[in-house]
Amino acid sequence: MEDSVSSETGPEDTMRRRGEENRLTLWILLEANRWTVAGVTVAVFFAGVILAAMIAPGRMNMSAGDPVETLFQGFLTATITGVSLVVSINSLVLSQELGTLGDQRERMEGAMSFRRDLEAELGRNTAPATPAAFLQLLVDALESRAERLEEAVESAAVDDQIQLYAADLRNHAATVGDDLSGRQFGTFGVLSAALDFNYSWKIQEARRLRNQLAADADNGGDDEETSTLEAATGGVGDVWARLDDIVSLLTLFGPAREHIKTLYFQWELVDLSRAMLYSAVPALIVATSMILFQDALDPLTGTTLGVNHFVWVVAAAASVALAPFAILLSFILRLGTVAKRTLSIGPFILRTTADDEAVASTPGTDEEDRDGGE
């Protein structure tokens, strides 16, 4: 099979470099503390209202009345609706944890079966119980298998692309393993390190290199299931076996990461619901007070920075009322970004890469591409 895409045209090793967002945007969407993002959102809103009051004509004449009452009625309605909606969504997601005894036993058997498969693949008696250590075990094993692939390549006359692939996999696995070391589940650090490991491309590239190796040995045969590569002896057969070992382990990393991502989403939704409920109480109190007692603010006189003191009070009250929305925004930004970047499982890459252009420019690759997708 003719392939024009090499390891050198693969995606970057970090999620930040693979995405289209700049570093600041990605930090806000993913890496920043969610409480910091929510606090900055509220602060920007408050500053925006004050700035608008500083440049708006007639700001000195603002007083209690229908506009203020309408504003806080909207906040009151939105807070109640938003909290109810988030709690409902959270209940729907967490309802998946509920079930009959048979359902729970089936889930347990599935989890134990996966662990046994992984332990058999790695030749271990038990795998770690914590998510970070579990993923670290996988990437450390991939690093070791990449090293063995490099050793096999040195003694075989094969394409340099395999050497490049092995070195890239070894270095990337070592970096991700270091990032996972000491991480605690519940923080974004575990999932962030796992997301940096682009296993989808690594599976696809390993399969492509393995098929190409089979084609060279079989004089054009490109069916990996019926290949006669086993007839090959020496270093080439060893390279094939090492690539096969890597693919086997990568196909275990995918479900493991997806499962940990699901657990993280559930964890975050629980935290979001709790935060929304906690912030809704002061928001409702402030919004209700501004509706009922705004006339008591009429005696406020004087200005600060050229802005009426009444405006300062309204801006501060509106910022408190906005807090539940700011918290919701900060959490959903991260969850939505992670979900978008991990929609597929297996060798599918849902973004334009250099591979797309190379494959599109190679005649007669349509049939071959169908063999490369899963």
TATANOR-V36004 format. One record per helix or strand of 3 or more residues. SS is the DSSP state (hx for helix, st for strand). FROM is the first residue (numbers start at 1). LEN is the number of residues. Records with the same first field share a line. If there is no record, write none. Layout:
# TATANOR-V36004
SS: FROM-LEN ; FROM-LEN
This chain:
# TATANOR-V36004
hx: 7-3 ; 15-4 ; 23-9 ; 34-22 ; 59-3 ; 66-32 ; 101-22 ; 131-24 ; 160-21 ; 188-9 ; 199-19 ; 229-3 ; 235-63 ; 309-33 ; 354-7 ; 366-7
